[in-house]
Amino acid sequence: MASSVAAIVGLHAAADEDAESRQETIIVTGEKFDRSLQDTPTSVRVVTVEEMEQQNLVNIYDIIDRTANLTSTYAGTGFTIRGIQNTNVSGTGIGQLATIYLDGTPLPRDAVIGGPLDVWDLSQVEILRGPQSTLQGRNALAGAVVMTTQDPTYDWSGKVRAIVQDKGGDKRFAAAFGGPIIDDQVAFRMAAETSEADGFIYNRSLEKWASRRYSDSYRAKLLVEPDATPDFRAILTYMHDDHRRGERYSLGDYQDSWDERYVDSNRETYELSKSDIFIANLNYDISDVFSLQSISTWSEIYRQRPYDGDYSADDIAFGDYSGTSETFSQEVRLTIDLESFEGVLGAFHSKFENQDYNASAVFSLDLDEDLGLTNTLVNGFGIDPDTAAFIRSTYPQRLFISSLQQYPQKIETSALFGDATWHATDKLKVHAGFRFDFEEQTVSTDNAVSILDPLPNPPDYAQSGDAFVGALFAVNGFIQAEADAASSSSAPNNTEFDAFLPKLGVSYDVAPEKTLSFIVQRGYRSGGSGVNPARASVHAYDQEFTWNYELAWRSLWLNDRLTLNANLFYIDWTDQQVLVYLSDNIYDYETQNAGSSDVRGFEVESWYDFDNGFDVFASLGYAKGQFKEFLVEGGTTEDLSGQDFDYAPKWTASIGGNWHHRDGWVANINANYTSKGPSVVSATTQDKPARTIVNFKAGWENETVGIYLTGQNVFDEEYTDFQIIDGSLIESMLGTPQLFGVTLEAEF
């Protein structure tokens, strides 16, 4: 009896230790100083490699859609954090509002659309919600996503995976392995993944799959810890990634458009990206207190996007975009770790160049809707409405235009930053940080615009009188002047910006394993230079800023089996970069600092470990972003004050559980919910509907092999990511349909 009781007590104690150790092993690294999740006041969701494998997560957007107050946008080519899109909420701006980092490398916007975002052989993903500008800088006003790949070890190990799905021809194969080169001094790890799929959209004109995609990714890492310098550690990384993604839109003007997805374009539309990334991460432990780290990164991202702009079998509108962006960054930081004080002090420099941005397009304009011709005749030339209507009738309904544009950019950023925590008492901590950021931008433009349709020949209308002929000459001159104005070139335009970004807060342990924190910090997005396409002119605009007020709760309960974390926030956003139209011409616009808004909400996340191989998790997020001031001018003035952010859902939620039987049977089931995202700015775009998606992974595994059945959107929830109605044409980005698949895994 006594031995049985002792055994039971021992089992419970071991389980308690496992629950506690599980929490302690979740370390947040995205704030440049390693802290446990429970010691981090920032609202952060950490996804470990175990969770990625349990839920069959393939790319970063799978993680985003399962995270409170995050959603993917535009069929997995962007995302929102707390209702704030990673690109903008006010229609414009060069800088991003949220950035994805891969092993310390900031990925430019082109990479977020179709770059190296698969999660194979990652060790951890951290999603930091709220401004990260103090530590990350110019492109982290809404937050940041930090992806970390597996490091080499001195033990031989490897793993392989194969995924096959029942629809869309989706196949994915991956492998990773590594081990020592010199025992305890040099080790390596290599990872590779390839995938292909037809997708779900068929092109009836070209008689081929329009949504066909493929990807190839390779990564090599080298760990060096020489015996001659025992306190030195270097990790060198090279990554190469090719992604090709086909058409995302399908037509929605027929029955069964969810199950049978078509386009009729006579030209292919696809996104092609090629990425090369080099990283050198060097660390030297000066003493038990001080360590010095250097992170050098270089990336080259090539992106090409040919497209059919009319979605028909006719050559009405089409174009091509291509560009190569190069980013170099260098960060050096000193880490301090004392018993009562910890922090980091660093310097940062980056250089971004996109010198071969090229865009070509053939498209048509409605002379009234797009250029305001009739309105100009009446109000600009003083012609009576009937005569103006007759003059308008001599021109085609739509005028075909050819455009060639080059828009090279160079952005250099330098910064000093610091972040520290002082343990004032056993229960009270004081947090403080700063960043001084300096940025210089150089942009120029070279536009060539030509009119493809012949304009009316005024002498042919001599019978209508000299006044009418004169009016035709004037209108031809007006149209040609619009094209000529857009065809000019500008000299390089240099702008400079600087910002000081403070942070201050406190944490108080109200009870063991229960901490309440309050943080205030400033966020920003840098200003920039924009191009007015109609005038081919370059203009400058200033930074936009936020003040973020955040209350955080971290707690462990029930012998550390239950984790309950929450963040309550308010964001005051000023000097927003707003797109302002200067005339009836839809291409006559510029960026001005003319908006303000606020965002308020919360996140709650919880996990519970049972004794019997079963654990559950749940999260709930609410974010309401609203414009306080935002005027869009174009013919008429539309006041968006009081309106919500475009396509920003207020509510997000997820729930799920994992079960692991001692005989090797395993199962995961999870569901995520996103509420409606309203369409606010454009009358032709539709609301993004609410959706609930249920997924599962179940199978059998042992220490070396596993076989699983997987399901995505198992109840075949029909939803759109984006939809636009243009006359009789309905263009939809539809969600992923019901998919079942088989996954095979092995490791040693």
C-alpha positions in Angstrom: 0.0 0.0 0.0 2.7 2.5 1.0 4.7 1.7 -2.1 1.6 2.2 -4.3 0.8 5.5 -2.7 4.4 6.6 -3.1 4.3 5.5 -6.8 1.1 7.5 -7.4 2.6 10.6 -5.6 5.8 10.2 -7.6 3.8 10.0 -10.9 1.9 13.2 -10.0 5.1 14.9 -9.0 6.7 13.9 -12.3 3.7 15.2 -14.2 3.8 18.4 -12.3 7.5 18.8 -13.2 6.6 18.1 -16.9 3.9 20.7 -16.8 6.3 23.3 -15.2 9.2 22.4 -17.5 7.0 22.8 -20.5 6.3 26.4 -19.6 9.9 27.1 -18.7 11.1 25.8 -22.1 9.0 28.3 -24.0 11.5 31.1 -24.4 10.8 34.4 -26.2 13.8 35.5 -28.2 12.1 38.1 -30.5 12.8 41.0 -28.0 16.6 40.4 -28.4 16.9 39.1 -24.8 15.9 35.6 -23.9 13.0 35.5 -21.4 10.4 32.9 -20.5 7.0 33.4 -21.9 5.6 34.1 -18.4 8.2 36.8 -17.8 7.4 38.7 -21.1 4.8 41.4 -20.8 4.6 41.9 -24.6 1.6 40.1 -26.1 3.4 37.2 -27.8 2.2 33.9 -29.2 5.0 31.3 -29.3 4.5 28.3 -31.6 7.0 25.5 -31.0 8.1 22.8 -33.4 6.0 20.3 -31.4 2.9 22.4 -32.1 3.7 22.8 -35.8 4.0 19.0 -36.1 0.9 18.3 -34.0 -1.3 20.6 -36.2 0.4 19.8 -39.5 1.2 23.5 -40.0 2.9 24.1 -43.4 3.5 27.8 -43.7 3.4 31.0 -41.7 -0.2 31.7 -42.7 -1.4 28.5 -41.1 0.0 29.8 -37.8 -1.4 33.3 -38.4 -5.0 32.1 -38.8 -4.8 30.2 -35.5 -3.6 33.2 -33.5 -5.7 35.6 -31.5 -6.1 39.0 -33.2 -4.3 37.8 -36.4 -5.8 37.0 -39.8 -4.3 36.2 -43.2 -5.4 38.5 -46.1 -5.7 38.2 -49.9 -5.4 34.5 -50.1 -2.3 34.2 -47.9 -0.3 37.1 -49.3 -0.6 39.4 -46.3 -1.9 39.5 -42.7 -3.3 41.7 -40.1 -2.3 42.2 -36.4 -4.9 43.7 -34.2 -6.9 44.7 -37.3 -3.9 46.5 -38.8 -2.8 45.2 -42.2 0.9 44.6 -42.6 1.0 47.0 -45.6 -1.3 49.9 -44.6 -4.8 50.7 -43.4 -5.0 54.2 -45.0 -4.2 53.3 -48.6 -0.6 54.2 -48.9 2.9 54.3 -47.4 6.3 52.8 -48.5 7.1 51.2 -45.1 5.4 48.1 -43.8 3.3 48.2 -40.6 4.5 44.7 -39.6 7.6 42.8 -40.6 8.4 39.1 -40.8 12.0 38.2 -39.7 13.7 34.9 -40.7 16.7 34.2 -38.5 17.1 37.9 -38.0 16.7 38.8 -41.6 13.9 41.4 -42.2 11.9 40.2 -45.2 10.7 42.9 -47.6 7.1 43.2 -48.8 7.8 41.1 -52.0 8.9 38.2 -49.9 5.8 38.4 -47.7 3.6 38.0 -50.8 5.4 34.9 -52.1 8.7 34.3 -50.4 10.3 31.8 -48.0 7.5 31.5 -45.5 7.2 27.7 -45.1 7.9 26.4 -41.6 9.7 23.1 -42.4 12.6 22.6 -39.9 11.8 25.7 -37.9 12.4 25.5 -34.2 10.0 28.3 -33.2 7.7 31.1 -34.5 7.0 34.1 -32.3 4.2 36.6 -33.1 4.6 39.8 -31.2 1.5 41.9 -31.1 1.7 45.6 -30.6 4.4 48.1 -31.5 7.9 46.6 -31.6 9.5 49.9 -32.9 11.8 50.3 -29.9 13.6 47.1 -30.7 12.8 46.4 -34.3 12.6 49.9 -35.8 10.8 51.3 -38.8 8.5 48.6 -40.0 7.0 47.2 -36.8 4.3 49.7 -35.7 1.6 46.9 -35.6 4.0 44.1 -34.5 6.4 41.5 -35.8 6.7 37.8 -36.7 9.9 36.1 -35.8 10.8 32.8 -37.5 13.7 30.8 -36.2 15.2 27.8 -37.9 16.7 24.7 -36.3 20.4 25.1 -35.3 23.0 22.4 -35.9 23.9 20.1 -33.0 26.7 17.7 -32.2 24.4 14.7 -32.4 23.5 13.0 -35.7 19.8 13.5 -36.5 17.5 13.7 -39.4 13.9 13.7 -40.4 11.7 13.3 -43.6 8.1 14.1 -44.4 5.7 13.5 -47.2 2.3 15.1 -47.6 -0.3 14.2 -50.3 -3.8 15.7 -50.4 -6.9 14.4 -52.1 -7.7 17.6 -54.2 -5.7 20.1 -56.2 -2.8 17.7 -56.8 -1.0 18.9 -53.7 2.2 17.1 -53.0 5.0 18.2 -50.6 8.3 16.4 -49.7 10.8 17.6 -47.1 14.0 16.4 -45.5 16.5 17.7 -42.9 19.6 16.2 -41.4 22.8 17.2 -39.6 25.5 16.4 -37.2 29.1 17.0 -36.2 32.0 17.8 -38.6 34.5 18.2 -35.7 33.3 16.9 -32.4 32.1 19.7 -30.1 33.6 22.4 -32.4 31.9 22.3 -35.8 28.5 21.0 -36.8 26.1 21.4 -39.8 22.4 21.1 -40.6 20.8 21.0 -44.0 17.1 21.2 -44.8 15.2 21.0 -48.1 11.5 21.0 -49.2 9.8 20.8 -52.5 6.1 21.1 -53.3 3.7 21.4 -56.3 0.0 21.6 -56.8 -2.5 22.4 -59.6 -4.7 24.3 -57.2 -8.4 24.8 -57.7 -8.8 27.4 -60.5 -9.0 26.3 -64.1 -8.4 28.6 -67.1 -11.1 27.8 -69.7 -9.4 30.0 -72.4 -5.9 28.5 -72.0 -7.2 25.0 -71.1 -4.8 24.6 -68.2 -4.8 25.1 -64.4 -4.5 28.8 -63.7 -3.6 28.3 -60.0 -0.7 26.0 -60.5 2.1 26.5 -57.9 5.4 25.1 -56.9 8.2 25.8 -54.4 11.7 24.6 -53.8 13.5 25.7 -50.6 17.1 24.8 -49.4 18.9 25.8 -46.3 22.4 25.1 -44.9 23.7 26.1 -41.5 27.1 25.8 -40.0 27.9 26.0 -36.2 31.4 26.9 -35.2 32.6 26.8 -31.5 36.4 26.5 -31.6 38.2 25.1 -28.6 40.8 27.8 -29.0 38.1 30.4 -28.2 35.7 28.6 -25.9 33.4 31.6 -25.4 32.9 32.2 -29.1 30.0 30.9 -31.1 29.2 31.4 -34.8 26.2 30.3 -36.9 26.5 30.8 -40.6 23.3 30.4 -42.7 22.5 30.3 -46.4 19.0 29.9 -47.7 17.6 29.7 -51.3 13.9 29.7 -52.1 11.9 29.5 -55.3 8.2 30.1 -55.2 5.7 30.2 -58.1 2.1 30.9 -57.3 -0.7 31.0 -59.8 -3.9 32.9 -60.2 -5.7 33.8 -56.9 -8.9 35.2 -58.4 -11.7 33.2 -59.9 -15.0 34.3 -61.4 -18.0 34.4 -59.2 -20.9 35.1 -61.5 -22.1 31.5 -61.9 -23.5 28.7 -59.7 -21.2 26.3 -58.0 -18.4 28.9 -58.1 -17.0 27.4 -54.8 -16.7 23.9 -56.1 -15.8 24.7 -59.7 -13.5 27.7 -60.0 -12.8 29.2 -63.4 -11.1 32.2 -65.1 -11.3 33.0 -68.8 -8.1 35.1 -69.1 -6.1 34.8 -72.3 -2.9 35.6 -70.5 -1.4 33.8 -67.5 -1.4 35.5 -64.1 1.1 34.4 -61.5 3.6 35.4 -58.9 7.2 34.3 -59.2 9.8 34.9 -56.4 13.4 33.9 -56.0 15.2 34.5 -52.7 18.8 34.2 -51.6 19.6 35.0 -47.9 23.0 34.9 -46.1 23.2 35.3 -42.3 26.2 35.5 -40.0 25.3 35.3 -36.3 28.4 35.7 -34.1 28.3 35.6 -30.3 31.0 36.1 -27.7 30.5 35.7 -24.0 32.8 38.4 -22.5 32.0 37.2 -18.9 29.1 35.8 -16.9 27.5 39.2 -17.1 28.3 40.6 -20.5 28.0 39.1 -24.0 28.5 40.6 -27.4 26.5 39.6 -30.5 26.8 40.6 -34.1 24.1 39.7 -36.7 24.9 40.4 -40.4 22.3 39.6 -43.0 22.1 40.0 -46.8 19.1 39.1 -48.9 18.2 39.4 -52.6 14.5 38.9 -53.5 13.4 38.8 -57.1 9.7 39.1 -57.9 7.9 39.0 -61.2 4.1 39.3 -61.7 2.6 39.1 -65.2 -1.2 39.5 -65.1 -4.3 39.7 -67.1 -6.2 42.7 -65.9 -9.6 42.1 -67.6 -10.1 38.4 -66.8 -11.5 37.8 -70.3 -10.3 36.2 -73.5 -9.7 39.6 -75.0 -6.5 41.8 -74.7 -8.2 44.6 -72.9 -5.9 45.0 -70.0 -2.6 43.3 -69.1 0.8 44.0 -67.7 3.9 42.8 -66.0 5.9 43.8 -62.9 9.4 42.8 -62.0 11.9 43.9 -59.5 14.9 42.8 -57.4 15.3 44.1 -53.9 18.5 43.8 -51.9 18.7 44.3 -48.2 21.8 44.4 -46.0 21.5 44.8 -42.3 24.1 44.8 -39.5 23.3 44.8 -35.8 25.7 44.7 -32.9 24.3 44.4 -29.4 25.7 44.1 -25.9 23.7 42.0 -23.5 23.8 42.5 -19.7 22.6 39.9 -17.3 22.9 40.7 -13.6 20.8 39.3 -10.7 18.8 42.5 -10.4 19.3 44.0 -13.8 19.1 42.7 -17.4 19.1 44.4 -20.7 20.5 45.0 -24.2 22.2 47.9 -25.8 22.7 47.9 -29.6 23.3 49.7 -32.8 21.7 48.9 -36.2 22.2 49.8 -39.8 20.4 48.6 -42.9 20.4 49.4 -46.6 17.5 48.5 -48.9 17.7 48.9 -52.7 15.3 48.2 -55.4 17.0 49.7 -58.4 15.3 47.7 -61.2 11.6 48.2 -60.4 9.9 47.9 -63.8 6.2 47.9 -64.4 4.5 47.8 -67.8 0.8 47.9 -68.5 -1.8 48.2 -71.2 -5.2 49.3 -69.9 -8.2 51.4 -70.7 -9.7 54.5 -69.1 -13.2 55.8 -69.0 -12.7 59.4 -70.0 -15.5 60.6 -67.6 -15.0 58.2 -64.6 -11.2 58.2 -64.7 -10.2 61.5 -66.2 -13.3 63.6 -65.5 -13.6 64.8 -69.1 -17.2 66.0 -69.2 -16.8 67.7 -65.8 -13.7 69.5 -67.1 -15.5 70.6 -70.3 -18.4 72.1 -68.3 -16.5 73.5 -65.3 -13.1 74.1 -66.8 -13.9 75.3 -70.3 -17.3 76.7 -69.6 -19.1 74.7 -72.3 -22.8 74.0 -71.9 -23.7 70.4 -70.8 -25.4 69.5 -74.1 -22.4 70.5 -76.2 -20.1 68.8 -73.7 -22.1 65.6 -74.1 -21.9 65.8 -77.9 -18.1 66.4 -77.7 -17.8 63.4 -75.4 -19.6 61.2 -77.9 -16.9 61.7 -80.5 -14.4 59.9 -78.3 -14.4 56.1 -77.5 -16.1 55.0 -74.4 -12.8 53.8 -73.1 -9.4 55.0 -74.2 -6.5 52.5 -74.4 -3.2 53.5 -72.7 0.3 52.0 -72.6 2.4 52.7 -69.6 6.1 51.9 -68.8 7.3 52.8 -65.3 10.6 52.6 -63.4 10.6 53.5 -59.8 14.0 52.8 -58.1 14.3 53.2 -54.4 17.1 53.3 -51.8 16.5 53.4 -48.1 19.2 53.6 -45.5 18.5 53.3 -41.8 20.7 53.7 -38.7 19.6 53.3 -35.1 20.7 53.1 -31.5 18.5 51.2 -29.1 18.3 49.8 -25.6 15.9 47.8 -23.5 16.3 46.9 -19.8 14.5 45.5 -16.8 15.4 46.4 -13.2 14.3 44.2 -10.4 13.5 46.9 -7.9 12.2 44.5 -5.3 11.4 40.8 -5.1 8.0 41.6 -6.6 8.4 44.8 -8.6 10.2 45.2 -12.0 10.7 48.4 -13.9 11.0 48.2 -17.7 12.5 50.9 -19.9 13.7 51.2 -23.5 14.5 53.6 -26.3 15.3 53.8 -29.9 16.7 56.7 -31.9 16.1 56.0 -35.5 17.5 57.9 -38.5 16.5 57.2 -42.1 17.4 58.5 -45.5 15.4 57.7 -48.7 16.2 58.3 -52.3 13.5 57.7 -54.9 13.0 58.7 -58.5 10.6 57.9 -61.3 10.7 57.5 -65.1 7.3 57.1 -66.8 6.5 56.7 -70.4 2.7 56.9 -71.2 1.3 56.7 -74.7 -2.2 56.7 -76.1 -3.0 53.7 -78.2 -6.4 54.8 -79.7 -6.5 57.4 -82.4 -8.2 60.7 -81.2 -10.8 62.4 -83.3 -9.4 64.6 -86.1 -10.9 68.1 -85.6 -11.0 69.1 -89.3 -13.3 66.1 -90.0 -15.9 68.0 -87.9 -15.7 71.3 -89.8 -19.4 71.1 -90.6 -20.1 71.5 -86.8 -18.6 74.9 -86.7 -15.4 76.5 -85.7 -16.3 76.5 -82.0 -16.8 72.7 -82.1 -13.6 72.2 -83.9 -11.8 74.4 -81.5 -13.3 72.4 -78.6 -12.0 69.1 -80.1 -8.5 70.6 -80.4 -8.8 71.6 -76.8 -9.9 68.2 -75.7 -7.2 66.4 -77.7 -4.8 68.8 -76.1 -6.2 68.0 -72.6 -5.9 64.2 -73.1 -2.5 64.4 -74.6 -1.4 66.8 -71.8 -2.6 64.2 -69.3 -0.4 61.6 -71.0 2.6 63.9 -71.4 2.3 64.9 -67.7 2.5 61.3 -66.7 5.4 60.7 -69.1 7.9 62.9 -67.4 10.9 61.8 -65.4 12.1 63.1 -62.0 15.5 63.5 -60.6 16.3 61.5 -57.5 14.5 62.9 -54.5 16.2 62.7 -51.1 14.3 62.8 -47.8 15.5 62.3 -44.2 13.6 61.3 -41.1 14.4 60.7 -37.5 12.4 59.5 -34.5 12.8 59.0 -30.8 10.8 56.0 -29.5 10.7 55.6 -25.7 9.2 52.8 -23.7 8.4 52.6 -19.9 6.6 50.1 -17.8 6.3 48.1 -14.6 5.6 44.5 -13.6 4.3 43.4 -10.2 4.0 39.8 -8.9 0.7 39.9 -7.2 1.2 36.3 -6.1 3.5 33.4 -7.0 3.4 32.8 -10.8 0.9 35.6 -11.3 2.2 38.9 -12.7 0.5 42.2 -13.7 2.3 44.6 -16.0 1.6 48.0 -17.6 3.7 49.2 -20.5 3.6 52.5 -22.5 5.6 52.8 -25.7 5.8 54.7 -28.9 5.6 53.1 -32.3 6.2 54.6 -35.7 6.3 54.0 -39.4 8.8 56.0 -41.3 7.9 58.7 -43.8 8.8 58.5 -47.5 8.6 59.8 -51.0 5.8 58.9 -53.3 5.1 59.3 -57.0 2.0 61.0 -58.5 1.4 58.8 -61.6 -0.6 61.4 -63.4 2.0 64.1 -63.0 5.1 61.8 -62.7 6.1 64.0 -59.8 7.8 63.0 -56.5 6.5 64.2 -53.2 7.5 63.7 -49.6 5.5 62.8 -46.5 6.3 62.5 -42.8 6.4 59.7 -40.3 3.3 58.4 -38.5 3.3 57.6 -34.8 1.4 55.6 -32.2 1.3 55.6 -28.4 0.5 52.1 -27.2 -0.9 51.5 -23.7 -0.9 47.9 -22.6 -2.0 46.0 -19.5 -0.6 42.4 -19.3 -1.5 39.5 -17.1 0.6 36.3 -16.8 -0.4 33.4 -14.6 0.1 29.7 -13.9 -2.5 27.8 -11.9 -3.2 24.3 -10.7 0.4 23.2 -10.1 1.4 25.0 -13.3 -0.9 22.9 -15.5 -3.1 25.8 -16.4 -1.7 28.8 -18.2 -3.9 31.9 -18.5 -2.4 35.0 -20.2 -4.1 38.2 -21.3 -3.3 41.6 -22.7 -5.5 44.7 -22.8 -4.4 47.5 -25.1 -5.2 50.9 -26.5 -3.4 52.5 -29.5 -3.6 56.2 -30.3 -2.4 56.7 -33.9 -1.6 60.1 -35.4 -0.2 61.7 -38.6 -1.4 58.7 -40.6 -0.2 58.5 -44.2 -3.4 59.0 -46.3 -4.0 58.8 -50.0 -5.4 62.1 -51.2 -6.8 62.7 -54.7 -6.0 66.1 -56.2 -8.5 66.0 -59.1 -11.1 63.8 -61.0 -8.2 61.9 -62.5 -7.9 58.6 -60.6 -4.1 58.6 -61.1 -3.7 62.2 -59.7 -3.0 61.4 -56.1 -0.4 61.8 -53.4 0.3 60.8 -49.8 -0.3 63.3 -47.0 -0.2 63.0 -43.2 -3.9 63.7 -42.8 -5.3 60.8 -40.8 -5.7 59.7 -37.2 -7.3 56.7 -35.6 -7.3 54.5 -32.5 -7.3 50.8 -31.8 -8.5 49.1 -28.7 -9.0 45.5 -27.7 -7.6 42.4 -25.9 -6.1 38.9 -26.3 -6.7 36.0 -23.9 -4.7 32.8 -24.4 -4.9 29.6 -22.3 -3.4 26.1 -22.2 -4.3 23.2 -19.9 -2.3 19.9 -19.4 -4.2 16.9 -18.1 -2.5 13.8 -16.6 -3.6 11.4 -19.3 -1.8 12.5 -22.4 -4.4 15.1 -23.2 -4.0 18.9 -23.4 -6.3 21.7 -24.6 -5.8 25.3 -25.7 -8.0 28.2 -26.5 -7.6 31.9 -27.4 -9.9 34.9 -27.9 -9.0 38.2 -29.5 -10.9 41.5 -30.0 -9.6 44.5 -31.8 -11.6 47.5 -33.0 -9.7 50.0 -35.2 -11.5 53.1 -36.1 -10.6 56.3 -38.0 -11.0 59.5 -36.0 -10.0 61.7 -39.0 -9.6 60.6 -42.6 -10.7 62.5 -45.6 -10.5 60.9 -49.1 -10.8 63.6 -51.8 -11.7 62.9 -55.4 -14.4 64.8 -57.1 -16.4 64.6 -53.9 -15.1 64.4 -50.3 -15.9 61.3 -48.4 -15.4 61.5 -44.6 -14.4 58.1 -43.1 -14.2 59.4 -39.6 -15.9 56.9 -37.3 -15.5 54.1 -39.8 -13.7 50.8 -39.0 -10.5 49.7 -40.7 -10.9 48.1 -44.1 -11.4 44.2 -43.8 -10.4 44.3 -40.1 -12.4 41.6 -38.2 -13.3 42.5 -34.6 -13.3 39.0 -33.2 -10.9 36.1 -33.6 -10.9 32.8 -31.6 -9.4 29.4 -31.7 -9.8 26.2 -29.7 -8.3 22.7 -29.9 -6.8 19.8 -28.2 -4.0 17.1 -28.4 -4.3 13.5 -27.4 -1.4 11.0 -27.1 -2.0 7.4 -26.1 0.8 5.3 -24.7 0.4 2.8 -27.6 1.3 5.6 -30.1 -2.1 6.8 -31.2 -2.3 10.5 -31.5 -4.8 13.1 -32.5 -5.2 16.9 -32.8 -8.3 18.8 -33.6 -8.5 22.6 -33.8 -10.9 25.2 -34.9 -10.5 28.9 -35.6 -13.0 31.7 -36.1 -12.8 35.1 -37.7 -15.6 37.6 -37.7 -16.7 39.7 -40.6 -14.2 42.2 -42.0 -16.1 45.2 -43.4 -15.3 46.9 -46.8 -15.2 50.6 -46.0 -13.3 52.6 -48.6 -14.4 51.1 -51.9 -18.0 50.7 -53.0 -17.1 47.9 -55.4 -15.4 45.6 -52.9 -17.5 43.3 -50.6 -17.3 42.6 -46.9 -15.1 39.7 -45.9 -17.5 37.2 -44.4 -17.1 35.5 -41.0 -15.8 32.0 -41.1 -15.2 29.0 -38.8 -12.5 26.5 -40.0 -12.1 23.1 -38.4 -8.9 21.0 -39.0 -7.5 17.8 -37.6 -4.5 15.5 -37.7 -4.8 11.9 -36.4 -2.6 8.8 -36.7 -0.1 6.5 -35.1 3.6 7.1 -34.3 6.5 5.8 -32.4 10.0 7.2 -31.8 11.0 6.9 -35.5 8.0 6.8 -37.8 4.5 8.2 -38.0 1.5 8.0 -40.4 -1.4 10.4 -40.1 -4.7 11.4 -41.8 -5.2 15.1 -42.0 -8.1 17.3 -42.7 -8.4 21.1 -43.5 -11.7 22.9 -43.5 -13.4 19.6 -42.8 -16.9 21.0 -42.9 -16.2 22.7 -46.2 -17.0 26.2 -45.0 -17.5 28.5 -48.0 -15.8 31.9 -47.6 -14.0 34.6 -49.6 -10.8 36.4 -48.7 -11.5 39.2 -51.0 -14.2 40.0 -53.6 -14.8 42.8 -56.0 -17.8 43.5 -58.2 -17.0 45.4 -61.3 -20.2 45.8 -63.3 -21.3 42.3 -64.2 -17.9 40.8 -63.4 -17.4 39.3 -60.0 -13.8 38.5 -59.0 -13.3 36.4 -55.9 -10.4 35.2 -53.8 -12.0 32.1 -52.4 -10.8 30.2 -49.3 -9.3 26.7 -49.2 -12.0 24.1 -49.7 -12.4 20.8 -47.8 -9.1 18.8 -48.1 -8.1 15.4 -46.7 -4.6 14.1 -46.9 -2.0 11.6 -45.7 1.2 12.6 -44.0 4.2 10.3 -43.5 7.0 11.2 -41.2 10.3 9.5 -40.0 13.2 10.7 -37.9 16.4 9.4 -36.3 
